[in-house]
Amino acid sequence: MLVPSAVATIGSGLAFRALDADHGFWMLPQRAMVPLALVVIARFWLGLCVTATVLAILRANDRWRPTQWVALTTAFEVGFVAICLTVPILAALLFFIAPGVWLAIRWSQAVFLLLDRRAAWFESAEESGLVVKDRYLRVLAVWLIVGAANYALQAGEPLVPAALVWAGRVFADTYNLAVLAALYYALAEA
């Protein structure tokens, strides 16, 4: 699980630097857009593989499992649905913060349901609402914990050597994916 996460984190970080994308997306030359999109897609797919591996480990009672590679068709389905669900969430956040947060929490498990093959396409949004029903505060608490951990790791970034920064990023990415997969596992299995 750590290998795909490390490849995604370090590889995308190096690719972003090589493309000069860390200085601002809108300042990129047009020739850099396709490679940037491919890097983002690869990172997304590797993140799905880490998440699937975490779910397999949780279902095997914490016994080691080899990396679970996600089919590209599944990754496309997950990505398409995630983008489509993000649009109304962002619109709701833009105009009214509370409904946007409510929608984000309500649909938060849709990606995991698609990855787990428990729902298909947009049916996953409705299923996600059923999975998180009456557990909105639990999901919000986990999000706050993950966000606080990320902030803490990034706050100390200028004070530590580059190797430790990369190790921290790999740890943070793996931690985020593992915690969110464990949240889904706990909600779906309850």
C-alpha positions as CSV (number, residue, x, y, z in Angstrom):
1,M,0.0,0.0,0.0
2,L,2.9,2.3,0.7
3,V,4.6,1.8,-2.6
4,P,1.7,3.1,-4.9
5,S,1.2,5.9,-2.5
6,A,4.9,6.9,-2.5
7,V,5.0,6.6,-6.3
8,A,1.9,8.8,-6.6
9,T,3.1,11.4,-4.1
10,I,6.8,11.7,-5.2
11,G,6.1,11.1,-8.9
12,S,3.4,13.7,-9.1
13,G,5.4,16.2,-7.0
14,L,8.5,15.8,-9.3
15,A,6.3,16.0,-12.4
16,F,4.6,19.1,-11.1
17,R,8.0,20.7,-10.5
18,A,9.2,19.6,-14.0
19,L,6.1,21.1,-15.6
20,D,6.5,24.2,-13.4
21,A,2.9,23.6,-12.1
22,D,3.8,24.4,-8.5
23,H,3.9,28.1,-9.4
24,G,0.3,28.3,-10.5
25,F,-2.0,26.4,-12.8
26,W,-3.1,29.4,-14.8
27,M,0.4,30.4,-15.6
28,L,1.3,27.2,-17.3
29,P,2.0,27.1,-21.0
30,Q,-0.5,25.3,-23.1
31,R,1.9,22.5,-24.0
32,A,2.1,21.5,-20.4
33,M,-1.6,20.9,-20.0
34,V,-1.7,17.4,-21.4
35,P,1.2,16.1,-19.4
36,L,-0.3,17.7,-16.3
37,A,-3.6,16.0,-16.9
38,L,-1.9,12.7,-17.3
39,V,0.0,13.2,-14.0
40,V,-3.3,14.1,-12.2
41,I,-5.0,11.0,-13.7
42,A,-2.2,8.7,-12.7
43,R,-2.1,10.1,-9.2
44,F,-5.9,9.6,-8.9
45,W,-5.7,6.0,-10.1
46,L,-2.8,5.2,-7.7
47,G,-4.9,6.7,-4.9
48,L,-7.8,4.5,-5.8
49,C,-5.4,1.5,-5.7
50,V,-4.2,2.5,-2.2
51,T,-7.8,2.9,-1.1
52,A,-8.8,-0.5,-2.5
53,T,-5.8,-2.1,-0.8
54,V,-6.7,-0.6,2.6
55,L,-10.3,-2.0,2.2
56,A,-8.9,-5.4,1.4
57,I,-6.6,-5.3,4.4
58,L,-9.5,-4.2,6.7
59,R,-11.7,-7.0,5.3
60,A,-8.9,-9.6,6.0
61,N,-8.7,-8.5,9.6
62,D,-5.5,-6.5,9.2
63,R,-3.6,-9.3,7.5
64,W,-1.3,-8.2,4.7
65,R,-2.7,-8.1,1.2
66,P,-0.9,-7.4,-2.0
67,T,-1.8,-4.1,-3.8
68,Q,-5.3,-4.2,-5.2
69,W,-5.1,-2.7,-8.7
70,V,-8.2,-0.9,-9.8
71,A,-9.5,-1.5,-13.3
72,L,-9.2,1.6,-15.5
73,T,-12.9,1.3,-16.4
74,T,-13.7,1.5,-12.6
75,A,-11.4,4.4,-12.2
76,F,-13.1,6.2,-15.1
77,E,-16.5,5.6,-13.5
78,V,-15.3,6.8,-10.1
79,G,-13.6,9.9,-11.6
80,F,-16.6,10.9,-13.7
81,V,-19.1,10.5,-10.9
82,A,-16.8,12.4,-8.5
83,I,-16.5,15.3,-10.9
84,C,-20.2,15.4,-11.5
85,L,-21.0,15.3,-7.8
86,T,-18.4,18.0,-7.1
87,V,-20.2,20.6,-9.3
88,P,-23.4,20.9,-7.1
89,I,-21.4,20.6,-3.9
90,L,-19.2,23.6,-5.0
91,A,-22.3,25.5,-6.1
92,A,-24.0,24.9,-2.7
93,L,-20.8,25.9,-0.9
94,L,-20.5,29.1,-3.0
95,F,-24.0,30.3,-2.1
96,F,-24.7,28.6,1.2
97,I,-21.9,27.0,3.2
98,A,-24.1,24.7,5.4
99,P,-26.0,23.0,2.5
100,G,-22.7,22.6,0.7
101,V,-21.1,20.8,3.7
102,W,-24.3,18.7,4.1
103,L,-24.2,17.7,0.4
104,A,-20.5,16.9,0.6
105,I,-21.0,14.7,3.7
106,R,-24.1,13.1,2.2
107,W,-22.2,12.1,-1.0
108,S,-18.9,11.5,0.6
109,Q,-19.1,7.7,0.4
110,A,-20.1,7.6,-3.3
111,V,-16.6,7.1,-4.5
112,F,-16.0,4.2,-2.1
113,L,-19.3,2.6,-3.0
114,L,-18.3,2.7,-6.7
115,L,-14.8,1.4,-5.9
116,D,-16.3,-1.4,-3.8
117,R,-18.8,-2.2,-6.6
118,R,-21.7,-1.8,-4.2
119,A,-23.4,0.8,-6.4
120,A,-23.2,1.9,-10.0
121,W,-22.7,5.4,-11.5
122,F,-25.1,8.0,-9.9
123,E,-26.9,5.4,-7.8
124,S,-23.8,5.7,-5.6
125,A,-24.9,9.2,-4.5
126,E,-28.2,7.9,-3.2
127,E,-26.5,4.9,-1.6
128,S,-24.0,7.2,0.0
129,G,-26.8,9.1,1.6
130,L,-28.1,5.9,3.1
131,V,-24.6,4.9,4.4
132,V,-24.0,8.2,6.2
133,K,-27.6,8.6,7.4
134,D,-27.6,9.8,11.0
135,R,-23.7,9.8,11.0
136,Y,-23.0,13.2,9.6
137,L,-21.1,14.4,12.7
138,R,-18.9,11.3,12.7
139,V,-17.9,12.0,9.0
140,L,-17.3,15.7,9.7
141,A,-15.1,14.8,12.8
142,V,-13.0,12.4,10.7
143,W,-12.6,15.1,8.0
144,L,-11.5,17.6,10.6
145,I,-9.0,15.2,12.0
146,V,-7.5,14.4,8.6
147,G,-7.5,18.1,7.8
148,A,-5.7,19.0,11.0
149,A,-3.1,16.3,10.5
150,N,-2.4,17.6,7.0
151,Y,-2.2,21.2,8.2
152,A,0.2,20.1,11.0
153,L,2.5,18.3,8.5
154,Q,2.5,21.3,6.1
155,A,3.0,23.9,8.8
156,G,6.5,22.5,9.7
157,E,7.5,22.1,6.0
158,P,9.9,25.1,5.7
159,L,11.8,24.0,8.9
160,V,12.7,20.5,7.9
161,P,15.0,19.0,5.2
162,A,13.6,18.1,1.8
163,A,13.8,14.3,2.4
164,L,11.7,14.6,5.5
165,V,9.2,16.8,3.6
166,W,8.8,14.1,1.0
167,A,8.5,11.4,3.7
168,G,5.9,13.5,5.4
169,R,3.9,13.9,2.2
170,V,4.0,10.2,1.5
171,F,2.9,9.5,5.1
172,A,0.1,12.1,4.9
173,D,-1.3,10.9,1.6
174,T,-1.3,7.3,2.8
175,Y,-2.8,8.3,6.1
176,N,-5.5,10.3,4.5
177,L,-6.5,7.5,2.1
178,A,-6.3,4.9,4.9
179,V,-8.4,6.9,7.3
180,L,-11.1,7.7,4.7
181,A,-11.2,4.1,3.6
182,A,-11.5,2.9,7.2
183,L,-14.3,5.4,7.7
184,Y,-16.2,4.0,4.7
185,Y,-15.5,0.5,6.0
186,A,-16.9,1.3,9.4
187,L,-20.0,3.1,8.0
188,A,-20.7,0.4,5.4
189,E,-20.2,-2.6,7.6
190,A,-22.3,-1.2,10.5
